[in-house]
Amino acid sequence: MTENNNIAILYVVSTPIGNLDDITHRAVQILGNIDALACEDTRHTRKILSRYEIPAPRVFFSYHEHNEEAAGRKILKLLEEDKRVALCTDAGTPGISDPGYRIISAAIEKGFHVDIIPGPSAVTSALLASGLPTSSFTFKGFPPRKHGQRTKFLDMEKDLPHTLVFFESPHRVEPFLSDALEILGNRQAAVCIDMTKMFEEIRKGYLEELLPIFTGKKIKGEVSVVIAGNHPKFIKVMEQSQPPKEQKAQKKQKTQRKRVKTENV
């Protein structure tokens, strides 16, 4: 731990993943004693500063995937001027599935001190909430958006025994679960939505059970998906030997037939 006011430091500050009460005492202290603050969204970080009555530093700017090159140069320049700079993301730890790792790497390469302020993590929170093994796991970040690339992405992990943790867009949960079921098989999994927030939702079950729950469902908020590794204990033979898409089509046909019978009664 280094908190010397006379040397340049890049503080990598973890912030709450949902509930603002989850910020650490040390994070509050650091945010109140810096020269500059770079964050994913200044509006979001300003809410944290307001909640804990922390004055915003004179230099307060955004650092995200769309401006990381220019904003990164600004951070390095501030460090060259012996400033204390904090880096925040909207939720969790900077550098985990966001551009933060690039500026961290650049600062280390140039010989600046980087101080990590640990805190909440959607990765470990979702892993624990899933009830799946925690002794060995792999965080895979966001899967590719396109079906073909996503299936190749999943195929790399299908024979490995460790638990898998993913982030996913709320708009792509259904196709992701469908591809996971097709490539990984019918494994135990958990879909965690808006963890630690008021409307937190955690759904657990086999992929075959979770897929219909999220088919056509509109989701808002941050999503983490945890899937068991390749171990017989966590894999269940699917009810039908058909591919997931054909199973969905059959279920839809059965539902339509039931409606017709009901209407004819």
Secondary structure, DSSP 4 states (H G I P E B T S, - for coil): ----TTS-EEEEE-B-SS-GGG--HHHHHHHTS-SEEEES-HHHHHHHHHHTTPPPPSEEEE--TTTHHHHHHHHHHHHHTT-EEEEE-SSB-TTSSSTHHHHHHHHHHTT-EEEEE----HHHHHHHHHTS--SSEEE--SPPSSHHHHHHHHHTTTT--SEEEEEE-TTSHHHHHHHHHHHH-SBEEEEEESTTSTT-EEEEEEHHHHHHHHTT----S-EEEEE--S-GGGB---SSSS-HHHHHHHHHHHHHHHHHHHHH-
